[in-house]
Amino acid sequence: MKPSARHKARELAVQGVYSWQMTKNPAQQIELHLATTSDMTKVDMAYFQELLRAVVNDYDTLDTRIRPYLGRLPEELDPVEKAVLRLATYELLERPDVPAKVVINEAIELAKSFGAEESHKFVNGVLDKAIRTLRKHEKI
């Protein structure tokens, strides 16, 4: 699968996680909505589905793992930042096949695309601290 297909999967997954955070609709309903309203031709669908479903199902665990690096409570985060950080935390914890550097770079790009003007700096700072624990075996 091309890296761009994974990037598109992450973009849709962030949108899906954001939607779930706002509505609490089931992941499958959000997935169906995104699949029918978005151009899915160059999306790694399996990766998109994995990310969305895993984050929705394990958000408590993901929040617990990232909380020490936030400097504030997860409830106080901007919803876009929270969605990006949940996605990145999942990848850092559960997808060792994706290099940490890729996870961080993708999260920064997602924050730039969807977040507030300075969101990417916050996301970068949080993940830079978290990586030392979540992927301590990996050199960045």
N, C-alpha and C positions, 0 to 999 in steps of 0.2 A: 504494500500500500504506500502511496506517495505521501511525503510529509505534509503536502498541502491538503490532502484528504483528511489527515488527522487534525490539522489546524481547523478546517471547516467543521469537523466533528466537535471540537472543543468550543468553537463559536456557538454552535447550536446548543450544546450542552449547557453553556453558561446562560443562554437565553432560557432554556428549559428550567434550570435550577432557579433562576430569578423568578420565573413565572410560578413555580411551585412555592417558593418562599412567600409570594404575594397572595396566592389563591389557595394553597394546600390541595389543589386538585391532584388526583392520582397521576403518577409518573407516566403511565401508559396513555392517559388522556392528553397530557402535554406533548408527549412524543408523537402521537397521532396528529395533533394540531400542527406541530412544527413540520412534520413530514408532508402534510398536505398544503402548507402555506409557504414552504421554502423550496429553493432549488436544491434538490438532494443528489444531483447527478455526479458531483465530485466529492461526496461526503463518505467517509468511512463509517457506514451505518452501524456496524457492529460496535465500533468504538464509541460512537455517540450514545447508543443505547446503554452500553456498559457504564459510561460516565454518569449519565442522567440517573439511571436506576440505582447505582451504587451510592451516589451522593444523597439522593432522596431517602434511601433505606438506612444509611449509616451516618446521617448528619450529626447526631449527638456525639458519636465517637470521633468524627472528624473535628467537630468544634472543641472537644476535650483535648485533642492532640495539638491543635493550633493555638489554643487559648493562652498558654504561657508566653507566646511571642507577640501577642497583639498590643499589649500596653493598655487595653480596655476590654470590656466585656463583648463577646460576640454580638449580643443584642444591640450594642451601640454602633455597630458597623453599618456603613452604607450597604444597601442590599446588593449592589453590583460587586463591591469589594468582597462581601461575604460569599457570594456565589463563586467568584474567581478563586478565593482562598480555599473554599471547600473542595473545589475541583482539583486544585493543585495539591492539596493535602492528600486527597485520595490517590492521585498519581504517585506522589512521593512514597506513600505507605504501601500501596498495592500493585504498583506497576514498576518493578525494578528494571524491567526491560527498557524503560524510558529514562534516559540519562537525566539527572537532577538539573543540569544546565538547561536542557530542553524544557523541562517542566517550568523552571523559573522564567525563561525567556518567553514561553507561550503565555504564562500568567501575566507578565508585564504587558505583552501585546494585547491581550484580552482586556486588561484594565484600561489601556490607552484607547481601545476601540469603544468600549461600553461604559467606562467609568467617568467620574468627574476629572477635571483637569490634572489634579495631582495624585489621583488614585494609584497610578502605576508606581510612584515613589513609595507609597505606603506598602503596597503589595510586595515590592522588591525588598523593602526593609524587613518585613515580617518573614518572608521566605528565606532571606539570607540568614536570619537567626535560626529559623526552624530547621534548615537543612543540616546544621551541625549535629542535631540530635536525630532527626528523622532519616537521614542518610549518612550517618557518621562514617560508614565504611567507604564512601565514595568521595574521591577527590574532585573538587570543583575547579 
